Amino acid sequence: MKQSFDKGFVTPLPVFIIAVYDENGNANAMNAAWVGQVGGNLISLSLSPSHKTTANIRVNKEFTVSFATKEYVEACDYVGMVSGSKVPDKLEKCGFTVTKSDKVNAPVIDQLPVAIECKVAEIQEEFGETRIIAEIVGLKADDSVLTDGKVDLSKVRPIMFDSVARCYREIGEIVGGAWSAGKKFM
Ligand SMILES: Cc1cc2nc3c(=O)[nH]c(=O)nc-3n(C[C@H](O)[C@H](O)[C@H](O)COP(=O)(O)O)c2cc1C
């Protein structure tokens, strides 16, 4: 028998580290889980208007999104706990360094192996949130996470956010092929 609840949730949620420069070229980053791919080449971020990152994206209109990994879970959590408005050196404090992307005017976090490079397409204000729709214009990936020239998620080891238990989980094993496992019923 199924129990009925008044509140729902969505899973899996990603753990994405949004990195952006402020108007003086200082790098900042935050943790974001309310992010999704909303088209072949578009992502949507749902950000609180009060975040430093939100203000920086409004000015800069370009940013990167790195996939959080098990190895750097503490630093990825930390950037979601303190604001760059109060702790300007928050990246230094958790051991993150950055390199400027050659495709967008935004920092790429050196320690995280994969980052997508994004340009804002539209900013919407709805439900008290700032929704950023952005085009993905490029991707940076360390050699260490490539297999045959492609990003290999079993090497990246991205983590997901569990909003029920309020923790991070590692994304697990392959359980079936997409557009393939279902052939069993054809
Ligand atoms: C697991 C996790 C997920 C989060 N997801 C979001 C999110 O999707 N949107 C948002 O506005 N804030 C989110 N936050 C909160 C911001 O990361 C946090 O307030 C951060 O300190 C903002 O930093 P900034 O002011 O330097 O931009 C999340 C925090 C954590 C720990």
The ligand as an SDF file (V2000), in Angstrom:
LIG
                    3D

 31 33  0  0  0  0  0  0  0  0999 V2000
   23.1420   21.2570   -1.4470 C   0  0  0  0  0  0  0  0  0  0  0  0
   22.8840   22.7140   -1.6980 C   0  0  0  0  0  0  0  0  0  0  0  0
   22.1240   23.0800   -2.7950 C   0  0  0  0  0  0  0  0  0  0  0  0
   21.8160   24.4210   -3.0260 C   0  0  0  0  0  0  0  0  0  0  0  0
   21.0740   24.7580   -4.1210 N   0  0  0  0  0  0  0  0  0  0  0  0
   20.7550   26.0570   -4.3370 C   0  0  0  0  0  0  0  0  0  0  0  0
   19.9940   26.4270   -5.4820 C   0  0  0  0  0  0  0  0  0  0  0  0
   19.6930   25.6120   -6.3640 O   0  0  0  0  0  0  0  0  0  0  0  0
   19.6400   27.7310   -5.6020 N   0  0  0  0  0  0  0  0  0  0  0  0
   20.0040   28.6840   -4.6980 C   0  0  0  0  0  0  0  0  0  0  0  0
   19.6510   29.8590   -4.8740 O   0  0  0  0  0  0  0  0  0  0  0  0
   20.7810   28.3710   -3.6260 N   0  0  0  0  0  0  0  0  0  0  0  0
   21.1720   27.0930   -3.4290 C   0  0  0  0  0  0  0  0  0  0  0  0
   21.9670   26.7570   -2.3640 N   0  0  0  0  0  0  0  0  0  0  0  0
   22.4350   27.8060   -1.4570 C   0  0  0  0  0  0  0  0  0  0  0  0
   23.6490   28.5910   -1.9820 C   0  0  0  0  0  0  0  0  0  0  0  0
   24.6490   27.7320   -2.4940 O   0  0  0  0  0  0  0  0  0  0  0  0
   24.2470   29.3940   -0.7970 C   0  0  0  0  0  0  0  0  0  0  0  0
   23.2790   30.2810   -0.2570 O   0  0  0  0  0  0  0  0  0  0  0  0
   25.5370   30.1320   -1.1400 C   0  0  0  0  0  0  0  0  0  0  0  0
   26.1360   30.5260    0.0700 O   0  0  0  0  0  0  0  0  0  0  0  0
   25.3510   31.3730   -2.0160 C   0  0  0  0  0  0  0  0  0  0  0  0
   26.6250   31.9130   -2.2150 O   0  0  0  0  0  0  0  0  0  0  0  0
   26.8980   33.3630   -2.8420 P   0  0  0  0  0  0  0  0  0  0  0  0
   26.1200   34.3760   -2.0570 O   0  0  0  0  0  0  0  0  0  0  0  0
   28.3980   33.5270   -2.6700 O   0  0  0  0  0  0  0  0  0  0  0  0
   26.4910   33.3070   -4.2710 O   0  0  0  0  0  0  0  0  0  0  0  0
   22.3130   25.4180   -2.1380 C   0  0  0  0  0  0  0  0  0  0  0  0
   23.1240   25.0580   -1.0640 C   0  0  0  0  0  0  0  0  0  0  0  0
   23.4090   23.7090   -0.8360 C   0  0  0  0  0  0  0  0  0  0  0  0
   24.3010   23.3200    0.3300 C   0  0  0  0  0  0  0  0  0  0  0  0
  1  2  1  0
  2  3  1  0
  2 30  2  0
  3  4  2  0
  4  5  1  0
  4 28  1  0
  5  6  2  0
  6  7  1  0
  6 13  1  0
  7  8  2  0
  7  9  1  0
  9 10  1  0
 10 11  2  0
 10 12  1  0
 12 13  2  0
 13 14  1  0
 14 15  1  0
 14 28  1  0
 15 16  1  0
 16 17  1  0
 16 18  1  0
 18 19  1  0
 18 20  1  0
 20 21  1  0
 20 22  1  0
 22 23  1  0
 23 24  1  0
 24 25  2  0
 24 26  1  0
 24 27  1  0
 28 29  2  0
 29 30  1  0
 30 31  1  0
M  END
$$$$
